[in-house]
Amino acid sequence: MNAVQTTTELLASAEQELQAFAGAVTGLFGEEQAQQSAQDWLQELELMDWPTGDEVPNWRRVTIAAAARLAGRLKTQI
């Protein structure tokens, strides 16, 4: 597998994870929270420790961190 193909597959899997997360947040908490949560997800992506070698990034960790931010926001709204 070449670098372009690998990158394309990684981006596609990251996009799927983000879309699933944003869709779930939209369904549960509305569009405004989903937009903020998508921004949180992208920020967490930037902060993550990237694996070395042939390891695949764990997008679920990014989602969990973004979900924690969402929970913190919702907690302050109660």
C-alpha positions in Angstrom: 0.0 0.0 0.0 1.4 3.4 -0.9 1.4 6.5 1.2 -1.3 8.2 -0.8 -3.6 5.3 -0.5 -2.9 4.9 3.2 -3.5 8.6 3.8 -6.8 8.5 1.8 -8.0 5.5 3.9 -7.0 7.2 7.2 -8.9 10.4 6.2 -11.9 8.4 5.2 -12.0 6.5 8.5 -11.5 9.7 10.5 -14.3 11.4 8.5 -16.7 8.4 9.3 -15.9 8.6 13.0 -16.5 12.4 13.1 -19.8 12.0 11.1 -21.0 9.3 13.4 -20.2 11.3 16.5 -21.7 14.5 15.1 -24.8 12.6 14.0 -25.3 11.1 17.5 -24.8 14.5 19.2 -27.3 16.1 16.8 -29.9 13.5 17.6 -29.4 13.8 21.3 -28.6 17.4 21.9 -29.3 19.4 18.7 -27.4 21.1 15.9 -25.7 23.8 18.0 -24.1 21.2 20.3 -23.2 19.1 17.3 -21.4 21.9 15.6 -19.4 22.7 18.8 -18.7 19.0 19.3 -17.4 18.7 15.8 -15.0 21.6 16.5 -14.0 19.9 19.8 -13.3 16.6 17.8 -11.1 18.4 15.4 -9.2 20.1 18.2 -8.7 16.8 20.0 -7.5 15.3 16.7 -4.8 18.0 16.6 -3.8 17.2 20.2 -3.6 13.4 19.9 -0.3 11.5 20.0 0.1 10.0 16.5 1.2 6.4 16.3 4.5 5.5 14.8 5.2 3.0 12.0 2.3 1.1 10.6 -0.1 1.6 13.5 -3.5 3.1 12.7 -4.7 6.1 14.8 -7.4 5.4 17.3 -10.2 7.8 16.3 -12.3 6.5 19.1 -10.0 8.2 21.6 -10.5 11.5 19.8 -14.3 10.9 20.0 -14.2 10.0 23.7 -12.2 13.2 24.4 -14.7 15.3 22.5 -17.6 13.6 24.3 -16.0 14.5 27.6 -15.9 18.2 26.5 -19.6 17.9 25.5 -20.4 16.4 28.9 -18.5 19.3 30.6 -20.5 21.9 28.6 -23.8 20.2 29.3 -23.0 19.9 33.0 -22.5 23.6 33.3 -25.9 24.2 31.7 -27.8 22.4 34.3 
